[in-house]
Amino acid sequence: MTMKLTSLTCAAVILSGCAAANDAADAVARDRAKTVVNGVVEERFPGLNARPVTDCIIDAATAGEILEIAGASVTGVTQSTAEKVVEIAARPEAVNCIADNSLTLLGG
């Protein structure tokens, strides 16, 4: 019984380490994607407070889209990247989020 408990404890420690690594990788990808999205929003909508819009777009994106957009922080933003950002921004969850944050967008 002790051996089985020790094995389970080791497995739990390994899995929690994997979860922590995944969380860290997700955070890095989201941060890089935010940098790209922020640049696209600032370019497409000059004078707008891009940060809240960026957060809404990132929250509406899938994990795959976040990785794709984050890759543009290394390879460079293409027209395809900008179109993907605009496409995500047009989703209902992003539109609702942006509307909910409209005072912040106007600097209020």
C-alpha positions in Angstrom: 0.0 0.0 0.0 2.8 2.4 0.8 4.5 1.8 -2.6 1.2 2.5 -4.3 0.7 5.7 -2.3 4.2 6.9 -3.2 3.6 6.2 -6.8 0.4 8.2 -6.8 2.2 11.0 -5.0 4.9 11.0 -7.6 2.4 11.0 -10.4 0.5 13.9 -8.8 3.7 15.9 -8.5 4.7 15.3 -12.1 1.2 16.2 -13.4 1.2 19.4 -11.4 4.6 20.3 -12.9 3.1 19.7 -16.3 0.1 21.8 -15.5 2.4 24.6 -14.3 4.5 24.4 -17.5 1.3 24.5 -19.6 0.1 27.5 -17.7 3.4 29.3 -18.2 3.4 28.5 -22.0 -0.2 29.7 -22.3 0.7 32.9 -20.5 3.7 33.6 -22.8 1.6 32.8 -25.9 -1.2 35.1 -24.7 1.3 37.9 -23.9 2.9 37.7 -27.4 -0.5 37.5 -29.0 -1.7 40.6 -27.1 1.3 42.5 -28.4 0.4 41.6 -32.0 -3.3 42.3 -31.5 -2.6 45.6 -29.8 -0.5 46.7 -32.8 -3.3 45.7 -35.2 -6.0 47.5 -33.2 -3.8 50.7 -32.9 -3.1 50.6 -36.7 -6.8 50.0 -37.7 -8.3 52.3 -35.1 -5.9 55.2 -34.3 -6.7 57.2 -31.2 -8.7 54.3 -29.6 -7.5 52.8 -26.3 -6.4 49.5 -27.8 -5.8 47.6 -24.5 -9.4 46.8 -23.6 -10.2 45.8 -27.2 -7.1 43.6 -27.3 -8.2 41.9 -24.1 -11.6 41.2 -25.6 -10.2 39.8 -28.8 -7.8 37.5 -27.0 -10.6 36.3 -24.7 -12.7 35.5 -27.8 -9.9 33.7 -29.6 -9.3 29.9 -29.5 -6.1 28.5 -28.2 -5.0 27.7 -31.8 -5.7 31.3 -32.9 -3.8 32.6 -30.0 -0.8 30.5 -31.0 -1.1 31.6 -34.6 -1.3 35.2 -33.7 1.6 34.9 -31.1 3.7 33.4 -33.9 3.4 36.7 -35.8 5.3 38.4 -32.9 8.3 36.4 -34.3 7.6 36.2 -38.0 6.0 39.6 -38.5 2.4 40.7 -38.8 0.9 39.8 -42.2 -2.3 40.8 -43.9 -3.6 37.4 -42.9 -2.8 38.0 -39.3 -4.6 41.4 -39.3 -7.6 39.8 -41.0 -7.7 37.0 -38.3 -7.7 39.7 -35.6 -10.5 41.6 -37.2 -12.5 38.3 -37.7 -12.1 37.5 -34.0 -13.1 41.0 -33.1 -16.4 40.6 -35.0 -17.5 37.6 -33.0 -20.5 38.2 -30.7 -18.5 37.6 -27.5 -15.8 40.0 -28.6 -18.4 42.6 -29.7 -20.3 42.3 -26.4 -17.0 42.6 -24.4 -15.9 45.7 -26.4 -19.4 47.3 -25.9 -19.2 46.6 -22.2 -15.9 48.3 -22.0 -16.8 51.3 -24.2 -16.2 53.9 -21.5 -12.7 52.6 -21.1 -12.2 52.7 -24.9 -13.0 56.4 -24.9 -10.5 57.1 -22.1 -13.2 57.2 -19.3 
